[in-house]
């Protein structure tokens, strides 16, 4: 095929301007929207150029202020200066493609790296920057680790934190790695049995509940480390993209990870992402951070391990678009109140709306009005841009990389607090209540959410805020102070308008007034935005304390990852008292990882002291098993376990375990054998015993095994499917004997009761039952269940979680439910005597 000379590109010019504004003047711009640099863009580029030799510079430009052009010009300027390799990183493939198209319109050459391949050689030749994703830059096998980069431009740098965390998070999903998941589940189950939390642990497994995670504490990881390595080494993690790249980061650092377990996944992630270990943060690499909202210094430090040498914030009104903000929860007249989500759904009916929620679980509230789109999130967005109203796109945990300006979408709902981007963050927010640590991160996401559907000064749109937690968060002055003043004015206006509404029906017409450009609305908005007063307090003391904590965590994270445990411990130990004084749960979190440092150096006594301090500081941090026993003032571990099974997630209330009646209904005799086995297992757990199903879990052993506090074991075979005319045959007796031997082999020296659960019928004539074999009818366990249920209800009625232990001890003893009294009350029939 002959060369098409007419369509060949000319070689890139050797003339390489470095000053970015001069560089812009040399470009052959084809994008009709670009007439010249805007004032804010020019100011930003000139200011950056005067500080270009600094290692870390940040440029803050509002959404719609032309940040992409500034970033691309800076990238090409750095290429021209260094003749080296410069990377321009974006948060998604969609944004890489978008930036590539914009660069072409500006007359700038680029290279893209997507799908493991470069589209040309300009990057390698040092002629143009490379546009790629954060995944490609940060994954554990990134080819950019070896690229000897001259500079990196972080576009939308506020998104880097959770994207970087994702690359350092290994998730063993139950649906993909079922064997490894089950092995890990059973590896850590003994710990949760020891601290009397086995019931919740089992329930999460049975429900495949992925909405809440439990922390597997560092001391448990250390005590099972060899087996953990063995399980993951044989899990074939390299076969899946989602595990191959994090595994490359973490395979040699599993003992330095926080581990979380839910009903559908195990997650391994370091307590602090070791960003400083990446080559992009070396002293010889220059970094430029672009953002519409840089966020507070503590959030920046937590993400990048440093604060910028220079922050450039050119004055520009770009991005200050018109917004009507409505808050259903503030309506004063709540007659027939259906809830704020339902009010919002009614108000946006017929419109084209984007709904942002923090989790898939929260997205379920919107499924009835969500429009179905095929494909992944980026494909959904592209389809959504072109569809006509009514349409509703619901995105979970997606607060960046969404660009729907102008008529592509003018109605936005931000539902609930934008947290929960990863298991560690969910645990810190939902369980530990570390709002001081996460305040600036959440603020950044709230700000970014508002920019998803509005870009420039001429844009307009409607935003509804739903979710009690989001409203509560916004109403806290120190949180509101982190919003830009313009947005604070809009929120204040929205609060007042919502409080002035006469009824739920006022929202729909208000939305229409904004969307159709009703002159009355426009006039009211323009006038009121000038008049509204906001709280101008800056809360400098809170900001300084948050920065101090972030600085300590960042330095600790780097030293801990490098296995300088002594240095890491010094960092947290020096500030531990101050951190506890500032935030007790934050201090507890630091004490936990300070304990891990001492354990890894071999100082177990000091480590255990810190683990005890961590649990006392925050009950959601799991205790040492010995600590639980000492905290209970000598009460039976059976009592402690029963009391813990009644505690709600907040530990302030007692509630009846939700699965008690459902799962234990099989004890009425109407369930299948498997359902009956499961009910017997759960009954033992509800009684505060160590209860398991070895046959199901290990492939051998009894159907159900109870281990009592006094060391007695009940090895049970469920034979409830036998009729009144049946017998216990040789096979049944052989199975019982075989499983008895399994129990004795695994519990040396134990006192074992070998039991058939079934009808009182004899053994067959050819069978020879031993004296140790007994039969207990299922009805006995049903009666035990009913007595226990009544006792639990009385314990709940007797008081709160504070008094649970004492009332539980008293009632269980009075009702004959403590061991061995509970067992002695069961009517037993020696099989050899049944005729």
Secondary structure, 3 states (H helix, E strand, C coil): CCCCHHHCCCCCCCCCCCCHHHHHHCCCCCCCCCCCCCHHHHHHHHHHHHCCCCCEEEEECCCCCCHHHHHHHHHHHHHHHHCCCEEEEECCHHHHHHHHHHHHHHCCCCEEEECCEECCCCCCCCCCCEEEEHHHHHCCCCHHHHCCCCEEEECCHHHHHHHHHHHCEEEEECCCCHHHHHHHHHHHHHHHHHCCCHHHHHHHHHHCCCCCCEEECHHHHHHCHHHHHHHHHCCCHHHCHHHHHHHHHHCCCHHHEEEEECCCEEEEEECCCCHHHCHHHCCCCEEEEEECCCCCHHHHHHHHCCCCCEEECCCCCCCCCEEEEECHHHCCCCCCCCCHHHHHHHHCCCCEEEEEECCHHHHHHHCCCCCCCCCCHHHHHHHHHHCCCCEEEEEECCCCCCCCCHHHCCEEEEECCCCCCCHHHHHHHHHCCCHHHHHHHHHHHHHHHHCCCCCCCCCEEEEEEECHHHHHHHCCHHHHCCCCHHHHHHHHHHHHHHHHCCCCCHHHHHHHHHHCCCHHHHHHHHHHHHHCCCCCCCCHHHHHHHHHHHHHHHHHHHHHHCCCHHHHHHHHHHHHHHHHHHCHHHHHHHHHHHHHHHHHCCCHHHHHHHHHHHHHHCCCCCCCHHHHHHHCCCCCHHHHHHHHHCECCCCCCECCCCCHHHHHHHHHCCCCHHHHHHHHHHHHHHCCCEEECHHHHHCCCCCEEEECCCCEEEEEEEECCCCCCCCECHHHHHHHHHHHHHHHHHCCCCEEEEEEEECCCCECCCCCCCCCEEEECHHHHHHHHHHHHHHHHHHHHHCCHHHHHHHHHHHHHHCCCCCCHHHHCCCCEEHHHCC
